[in-house]
Amino acid sequence: MESRFTQIWYSRTGLTQLLRPLSWIFCSVVFVRRWLYRLHLMRSTRLSVPVLVVGNLTVGGTGKTPMVVTLSNMLKQAGYRPGIISRGYGGKARTWPQQVRPDSDPAIVGDEPILIARRTRCPMAVGPDRVVAGEALLKYADCDIIISDDGLQHYALKRDVEIIVVDGVRRFGNGFCLPAGPLREPVRRLERADFVVTNGTALKHEYAMHYEGEVLINLKDKNRTCRLDSFKGKQVHAIAAIGHPQRFFASLRKAGLKVEEHAFVDHHVFTPADLDYGEDAVIIMTEKDAVKCQRFSTEHMWYLPVEAVLNNDFEMQLLNRIEKRYGQKSA
């Protein structure tokens, strides 16, 4: 079903045209909802510290998670004490919000929050209500700035800086809103964002971001590492349960690996049977997928951590924007 919608969203077919009236209704609801918040007819809460929202306009992966990791480390280096909040998509907790630690259960809090907690070592809380999650985080953690992961459309939480992440290859698909296209909001919503970061080739007024990652880590033994190109010319099974798996597969092929692709729906909950490709089969996965496969890992399973890299101009502009609104950060 996900594959079918992807085909519709990134092309213009007869079915796309049939779905367009539903897209008009969707866009109308989005427009009315946004204006209800602007007119204060729906409640929007401001937290006691600055809030930075990292989100996207489209359904599916654009690179928000690596962006959040890089952003948190950037803020720490600048002297801030960031905390992170997120939806906790895929988590089955009975009560919210939930604190996220590096050793949390992905079945409870979701896979992406654990990846973020491990990479940033920042205090983190997840829950459907970002305001409640943010208030809980501020109550129990010493944070002076909060990053909201994937909260662009969560207008109940006031934000001070908006960062929209765009897939540089797929961009906005056929340009239509759901369900005829992949857009959660019309493209003109970009005009209201403080920063537009493009995962790939950036256009005018956008900041380019790219991934760097060349070292594989073994799932069974984290102390075992090897360079990605050590598998050059070898057959590997690549698995990805992310929003845009082809980006991951392409990066492995670029390194010279012979890739047999295994794409799963985003946030797929893996079982050992999913990865039964033979006793000695080499399996390479994303860091997000490794979070869920850790419990049944073998010595033939590896994952590839990546870093989101932005130019210095973005960091300077972001810190200037925060300081302009909240005063110079003391050392």
Buried (B, 14 or more C-beta within 10 A) or exposed (E): EEEEBBEBBBEBEEEBEEBBEBBEEBBEEBEEEBEBBEEEEEEBEEBEBBBBBBBBBBBBBBBBBBBBBBBBBBBBEBEBBBBBBBBBBBBEBEEBBBBBBBEBBBEBBBBBBBBBBBBBEBBBBBBEBBBBBBBBBBEEBEBBBBBBBBBBBBBBBEBBBBBBBBBBEBBBBBBBBBBBBBBBBBBEBBEEBBBBBBBBEBEEEBBBBBBEBEEBBBBEEEEEEEEBEEBEEEEBBBBBBBBBBEBBBEBBEEBEBEBBBBBBEBBBBBEEEBBEBEEEBBBBBBBBBBBBBBEBBBEBBBBBBBEBEBEEEBBEEBBEBBEEEEEEBEE
